[in-house]
Amino acid sequence: MALLRWTIAALLVSLAFASVVYVRDIHRAYERIAGRSKVIASPYGDIEFMEGGTGTPVLVIHGSGGGFDQGELIAKAVLGDGFHWVAPSRFGYLRSTFHEGATFDEQAHAYARLLDHLGIGKVAVVALSHGGPSALLFAVLYPERVASLTLLSCGVASSAEADQASANRKGSALTAIFRYDPLYWGVSTLMRRPLMNLMGASDEVVSTLSAEQRDLIDEVIGDMNPVAPRSAGVTFDNRAAMPNDRIAAIKAPTLIFHAIDDSLQLYRNAEFAAATIPGARLKPYSRGGHLLIAVQQDEIRRETRRFILANSER
């Protein structure tokens, strides 16, 4: 009986400690995103964005679970100095409006409206993961405004094959986790490796990460807090129609980075994009999963900078 009482007491103390840590961490997360972005009104609702740097203009489009803050992280990790980057929050993320029935086409039109507001005519476009569909459609709908297109582990086309069903189940699980701040905080804090598996990285990839790679991934995962103001966007990503064959109309030079072992955005997305977009170039990697941006950061950064600059001078 005494052992039971001590066990209950220990559990209550642990729960109280976890609650204190959660309140502290989530307060910091909301503080981190407060007051750092701007919002403009548009026919597509409010568009939140952040911009930074000077030089060649680049539109940076975040993936699922992101926002302007993830766009900033992508810009720092992949672009570095010498670029004027613009990072919008997509529909349903943070302070950008979501409305029922929204499409990736409308999101592409919202990018054009944002660039008009900023007085930017033509940009390089860099997209991560589920930022891919709207980036591809922006290149389809506004060919005169896209100097180049870089796809980082991007979703492109729908599929009915069996392994896609497995990837879809992972996407659905992530959508559920992203609904509530306490749930995502708990999973990302106490179950980091299973969460990384859900995000498309195998145990083999996770176990071989360097300290620097782990730091970048920890920043990506940690900065998804708070998730509640992003949940509508995550749900939108998993329901909106993919570009599919429409990408054949893209005229912009296109560079595609993708890992063959990516189990969230499957490698066939990259193969389809490379075979369908005229002149597209595919850089495949045997390992890296959906964490490729961290696993191959140095090479991706070097190749992306070279590609953007070469095509901005044309």
PLY file of the C-alpha trace (Angstrom):
ply
format ascii 1.0
element vertex 314
property float x
property float y
property float z
element edge 313
property int vertex1
property int vertex2
end_header
0.00 0.00 0.00
2.82 2.37 0.86
4.51 1.57 -2.46
1.30 2.43 -4.31
1.05 5.77 -2.51
4.66 6.61 -3.34
4.10 5.64 -6.97
1.03 7.86 -7.23
2.90 10.70 -5.55
5.81 10.33 -7.97
3.45 10.37 -10.94
1.71 13.50 -9.66
5.04 15.26 -9.14
6.16 14.26 -12.65
2.88 15.50 -14.12
3.17 18.79 -12.26
6.76 19.24 -13.46
5.79 18.44 -17.07
2.92 20.92 -16.85
5.25 23.68 -15.66
7.73 22.94 -18.46
4.94 22.83 -21.04
3.51 26.20 -19.96
7.00 27.73 -20.09
7.84 26.27 -23.50
4.53 27.09 -25.18
4.64 30.64 -23.82
8.08 31.05 -25.38
6.80 29.59 -28.65
3.99 32.12 -28.91
6.38 34.91 -27.96
8.82 33.79 -30.69
6.31 34.34 -33.49
4.73 37.50 -32.09
5.49 40.84 -33.72
7.96 39.50 -36.29
5.72 39.37 -39.35
3.51 41.69 -41.37
0.01 41.11 -42.69
-1.64 42.51 -45.82
-5.26 42.17 -46.92
-6.06 40.56 -50.26
-9.01 39.05 -52.16
-7.77 35.70 -50.81
-7.81 36.82 -47.19
-5.02 38.09 -44.99
-1.49 37.20 -46.13
1.18 37.04 -43.44
4.82 37.31 -44.45
8.33 38.10 -43.35
11.23 39.31 -45.46
14.93 39.74 -44.96
18.29 40.04 -46.64
19.32 41.96 -49.73
20.13 40.90 -53.25
18.42 38.51 -55.65
14.71 38.19 -54.71
13.57 34.72 -53.63
10.09 33.55 -52.65
10.54 30.88 -49.95
7.54 28.58 -49.45
7.33 26.52 -46.27
6.15 22.95 -45.82
3.40 21.41 -43.70
3.56 22.49 -40.09
5.46 25.64 -41.01
4.70 29.30 -41.51
6.72 32.44 -42.15
9.11 31.32 -39.40
9.91 28.05 -41.18
10.42 30.06 -44.36
12.96 32.17 -42.51
14.72 29.00 -41.33
14.82 27.61 -44.89
16.25 30.89 -46.15
19.03 30.81 -43.59
19.78 27.11 -44.06
19.66 26.99 -47.87
20.25 30.52 -49.18
22.53 32.41 -46.81
23.66 35.94 -47.66
23.13 37.74 -50.96
19.39 37.17 -51.32
16.28 39.19 -50.53
13.94 36.47 -49.33
10.20 36.74 -48.83
8.57 34.06 -46.67
4.76 34.00 -46.57
2.62 31.88 -44.28
0.40 29.77 -46.50
-3.39 29.52 -46.10
-4.35 28.48 -42.57
-0.89 28.99 -41.09
-0.48 31.45 -38.24
-2.07 34.76 -39.30
-2.80 33.89 -42.93
-6.49 33.31 -43.63
-7.97 29.92 -44.44
-11.40 29.55 -46.02
-13.31 26.40 -46.88
-12.83 25.32 -50.47
-9.45 27.03 -50.82
-7.14 25.65 -53.52
-3.45 25.67 -54.28
-4.28 27.79 -57.34
-5.67 30.49 -55.05
-2.56 30.23 -52.92
-0.48 30.85 -56.04
-2.57 33.93 -56.82
-1.98 35.12 -53.25
1.79 34.92 -53.82
1.40 37.18 -56.86
-0.63 39.66 -54.83
2.05 39.69 -52.10
4.83 40.31 -54.63
2.78 43.12 -56.18
2.47 44.69 -52.73
6.25 44.50 -52.29
6.97 45.84 -55.78
8.78 42.66 -56.84
8.25 41.54 -60.41
10.27 38.37 -60.81
11.62 35.92 -58.23
13.43 32.68 -57.78
11.15 30.23 -55.94
12.34 27.76 -53.31
9.77 25.35 -51.86
9.94 22.66 -49.17
7.75 19.56 -48.91
4.05 20.49 -49.17
5.00 23.98 -50.20
5.62 22.30 -53.55
2.07 22.21 -54.98
1.43 25.95 -54.69
4.99 26.75 -55.85
4.52 24.60 -58.95
1.18 26.23 -59.71
2.66 29.68 -59.22
5.18 28.77 -61.95
2.31 27.47 -64.14
0.07 30.51 -63.67
2.75 33.23 -63.62
5.58 32.04 -65.89
6.81 35.60 -66.43
7.42 36.02 -62.69
9.49 32.89 -61.98
13.20 33.07 -62.78
13.87 29.59 -61.40
12.17 26.91 -59.31
13.90 24.79 -56.65
12.00 21.89 -55.10
13.20 20.43 -51.79
11.55 17.05 -51.05
8.30 18.36 -52.53
4.90 16.86 -53.09
3.85 17.05 -56.74
1.30 14.46 -57.80
-1.34 12.19 -56.30
-1.01 8.40 -56.50
-3.15 5.34 -55.81
-0.23 2.95 -55.25
0.18 0.97 -52.02
3.23 2.80 -50.67
1.42 6.10 -51.18
-1.34 4.82 -48.91
1.29 4.26 -46.21
2.63 7.79 -46.69
-0.93 9.13 -46.50
-1.44 7.38 -43.16
1.63 9.16 -41.84
0.24 12.44 -43.11
-3.08 11.78 -41.37
-1.30 10.95 -38.11
0.71 14.17 -38.30
-2.49 16.12 -39.01
-4.02 14.72 -35.81
-0.92 15.53 -33.75
-0.81 19.06 -35.13
-4.30 19.86 -33.88
-3.42 20.60 -30.26
-0.49 22.41 -28.66
-0.14 20.04 -25.66
-0.23 16.94 -27.87
2.42 18.11 -30.32
4.59 19.46 -27.52
4.38 16.13 -25.69
5.15 14.04 -28.78
7.97 16.30 -30.00
9.51 16.48 -26.51
9.11 12.90 -25.26
8.84 10.90 -28.50
11.22 12.69 -30.84
12.45 9.63 -32.76
8.97 8.21 -33.50
7.95 11.70 -34.62
10.94 11.85 -36.97
9.89 8.44 -38.35
6.41 9.85 -39.01
8.06 12.80 -40.75
9.61 10.46 -43.27
13.03 9.59 -41.83
14.01 6.00 -41.08
15.80 4.89 -37.92
18.92 4.40 -40.06
18.89 8.05 -41.12
18.14 9.30 -37.61
20.90 7.20 -36.01
23.59 8.57 -38.33
22.85 12.27 -37.93
25.76 14.50 -36.95
25.47 17.03 -34.14
25.02 19.85 -36.66
22.36 17.96 -38.58
20.54 17.12 -35.36
20.60 20.77 -34.31
18.94 21.88 -37.56
16.28 19.17 -37.33
15.64 20.00 -33.67
15.13 23.62 -34.73
12.69 22.64 -37.47
10.70 20.39 -35.13
10.84 22.74 -32.15
9.84 25.78 -34.19
6.61 24.10 -35.26
5.41 25.00 -31.77
2.80 26.37 -31.36
0.81 24.11 -33.67
-2.75 25.22 -32.90
-2.53 28.32 -35.14
-1.11 26.13 -37.93
-3.59 23.25 -37.74
-6.01 24.61 -40.37
-3.12 24.85 -42.82
-1.98 21.29 -42.16
-5.52 20.03 -42.77
-5.73 22.08 -45.97
-2.46 20.58 -47.23
-3.82 17.06 -46.85
-7.06 17.78 -48.70
-6.26 20.16 -51.57
-5.82 18.76 -55.09
-2.26 18.25 -56.29
-0.94 19.86 -59.53
-0.34 16.53 -61.31
0.04 16.84 -65.12
-0.47 20.60 -65.11
3.22 21.06 -64.30
4.06 20.22 -67.93
3.33 23.90 -68.65
6.18 25.14 -66.44
8.78 27.11 -68.38
11.11 28.08 -65.54
14.44 26.27 -65.07
13.73 23.70 -62.36
16.06 21.94 -59.91
14.74 19.05 -57.82
16.33 17.64 -54.65
14.82 14.44 -53.26
15.87 11.39 -51.26
15.04 7.97 -52.62
14.23 6.76 -49.08
11.76 9.57 -48.31
8.69 7.80 -46.88
6.49 10.91 -46.50
6.83 12.66 -49.87
7.74 9.64 -51.94
10.55 9.72 -54.49
8.09 9.21 -57.34
7.11 12.86 -56.85
10.61 13.86 -57.91
10.67 11.39 -60.80
7.30 12.64 -62.03
8.38 16.27 -61.81
11.65 15.59 -63.62
9.89 13.68 -66.40
7.06 16.20 -66.80
8.63 19.66 -66.40
10.58 20.48 -69.57
14.32 20.62 -68.90
14.01 19.90 -65.16
17.11 18.54 -63.42
16.85 15.96 -60.64
19.44 15.55 -57.88
18.64 12.21 -56.19
20.13 11.04 -52.88
20.13 7.46 -51.66
19.51 8.47 -48.05
18.18 11.41 -46.09
14.46 10.68 -46.00
12.24 13.69 -45.59
15.00 15.31 -43.50
17.13 15.73 -46.62
17.48 19.49 -46.15
19.50 18.78 -42.99
21.27 15.59 -44.05
22.56 17.12 -47.29
22.50 20.78 -46.25
25.95 21.78 -47.51
25.49 20.40 -51.03
21.89 21.60 -51.31
22.95 25.08 -50.21
25.85 25.22 -52.67
23.81 23.91 -55.61
20.76 26.05 -54.86
22.75 29.28 -54.62
24.56 28.52 -57.88
21.32 27.61 -59.65
19.42 30.71 -58.52
22.22 33.09 -59.36
22.89 31.54 -62.77
19.25 31.90 -63.77
18.77 35.36 -62.26
21.47 36.64 -64.62
19.76 35.30 -67.76
0 1
1 2
2 3
3 4
4 5
5 6
6 7
7 8
8 9
9 10
10 11
11 12
12 13
13 14
14 15
15 16
16 17
17 18
18 19
19 20
20 21
21 22
22 23
23 24
24 25
25 26
26 27
27 28
28 29
29 30
30 31
31 32
32 33
33 34
34 35
35 36
36 37
37 38
38 39
39 40
40 41
41 42
42 43
43 44
44 45
45 46
46 47
47 48
48 49
49 50
50 51
51 52
52 53
53 54
54 55
55 56
56 57
57 58
58 59
59 60
60 61
61 62
62 63
63 64
64 65
65 66
66 67
67 68
68 69
69 70
70 71
71 72
72 73
73 74
74 75
75 76
76 77
77 78
78 79
79 80
80 81
81 82
82 83
83 84
84 85
85 86
86 87
87 88
88 89
89 90
90 91
91 92
92 93
93 94
94 95
95 96
96 97
97 98
98 99
99 100
100 101
101 102
102 103
103 104
104 105
105 106
106 107
107 108
108 109
109 110
110 111
111 112
112 113
113 114
114 115
115 116
116 117
117 118
118 119
119 120
120 121
121 122
122 123
123 124
124 125
125 126
126 127
127 128
128 129
129 130
130 131
131 132
132 133
133 134
134 135
135 136
136 137
137 138
138 139
139 140
140 141
141 142
142 143
143 144
144 145
145 146
146 147
147 148
148 149
149 150
150 151
151 152
152 153
153 154
154 155
155 156
156 157
157 158
158 159
159 160
160 161
161 162
162 163
163 164
164 165
165 166
166 167
167 168
168 169
169 170
170 171
171 172
172 173
173 174
174 175
175 176
176 177
177 178
178 179
179 180
180 181
181 182
182 183
183 184
184 185
185 186
186 187
187 188
188 189
189 190
190 191
191 192
192 193
193 194
194 195
195 196
196 197
197 198
198 199
199 200
200 201
201 202
202 203
203 204
204 205
205 206
206 207
207 208
208 209
209 210
210 211
211 212
212 213
213 214
214 215
215 216
216 217
217 218
218 219
219 220
220 221
221 222
222 223
223 224
224 225
225 226
226 227
227 228
228 229
229 230
230 231
231 232
232 233
233 234
234 235
235 236
236 237
237 238
238 239
239 240
240 241
241 242
242 243
243 244
244 245
245 246
246 247
247 248
248 249
249 250
250 251
251 252
252 253
253 254
254 255
255 256
256 257
257 258
258 259
259 260
260 261
261 262
262 263
263 264
264 265
265 266
266 267
267 268
268 269
269 270
270 271
271 272
272 273
273 274
274 275
275 276
276 277
277 278
278 279
279 280
280 281
281 282
282 283
283 284
284 285
285 286
286 287
287 288
288 289
289 290
290 291
291 292
292 293
293 294
294 295
295 296
296 297
297 298
298 299
299 300
300 301
301 302
302 303
303 304
304 305
305 306
306 307
307 308
308 309
309 310
310 311
311 312
312 313
